[in-house]
């Protein structure tokens, strides 16, 4: 069993399974994992940025189409 308290060391129960490498894990590493809310917010921000970039791309494609229409076609 592992107990983690903020600003303290990790306590490992001596009966824990062999092969667990908990000694190398410190409290700061555990506390720095992003929360679900932080992950959701990041996904929302990335989604907004992607929508903005797609909109800009569409605007540029329309502008290119208009410019191509202005070029005279030679037969």
N, C-alpha and C positions, 0 to 999 in steps of 0.2 A: 504494500500500500504506500502511496506517496502523498505527502501533505505539503502544500505550498502556502506559505503565508507571506504577505507583502513585506518587503524589507527584511526578510530573514532567509536562512538557508533552506534548501529542500531536505526534508527528512524522508529517508527511505527505510521502510520496514525491512528488517533483516530476512523476513520470510518471503520477500518478493522473488519472482522467478529469475533464474540465472539468465544472463544474456541481456538483461535490461541495462541500458547505458544511461542511467539517470544522474550519475555523478557529474557528468559533463554539462548538464543542463542547469543554468542558473535562473534565478527569479526574474531578472530583467528580460531574458529571452522569452519566458512564459508570458510575462505581462505585456510584451510588445506585439503579440499576435493580434491582428485586426479583429474587431468584433464584427458580428453579423451586420449591425447597423452601419458600421464604417464601410464594409464591403458593398452593401446596398447603395450607399451614398456614392461611392466610387463608380459603381455600375451606372447609376443615374447620370453622373457627370460625363462619363465616357459616352453614354447613349446620346446625350444632348450635343456633345461635340461631333459625333458621327453624323447626326441629323443636320447640323449646321454645315459640315463639310459636303454632305450630299446635296444640300440645297445650293451651295456655292458652285458645285460641279454642274448641276442642272442649269444654273444661270449662265455659266461659261459656255456650256454646250449650245444653249439658245443663242447666245451672242455670236458664237462661231458659225452657227447655221445662218444667221442673218448676214454675216460678213461674206460667207460663201455664196449666198444668193446675190450679193452685190457685184461679185466678180463676173465679168462678161464671159460667156461661153463661146469659144471659137470653134467653128466647124471646119 
